[in-house]
């Protein structure tokens, strides 16, 4: 990863001083495609993962976890399953061999998905009601 200072110097050399991308690449010792990308973005874009990693151990059990979480919506908040309890049920009832962390991360992401779905639903509902 290149420093922000180098990023600014390269953008200034191309955009303000009028140097060609090839000339600037040669001067700073980097590839001209890198210079081209640096000129496209005002700030370094950072790392972006192309797709979510697949968990081969957890994938067969995601439906079961979703069913548990869905059933938990009907019960009192104190009686809902924690990630530890979900892990115990998966191990005891379904023969799950994975660890706590992947279950915890999946439960967290499922909760975030559920909370966002409710917010977007209300937002769309409010917009359509006010448009009438």
Secondary structure, DSSP 4 states (H G I P E B T S, - for coil): ---HHHHHHHHIIIIIS---HHHHHHHHTS-HHHHHHHHH-SS------SSPPP-TTTGGGHHHHHHHHHHHTTS-GGGSPPHHHHHHHHHHHH-----HHHHHHHHHHHHHHHHHHHHHHHHHHHHHHHH-
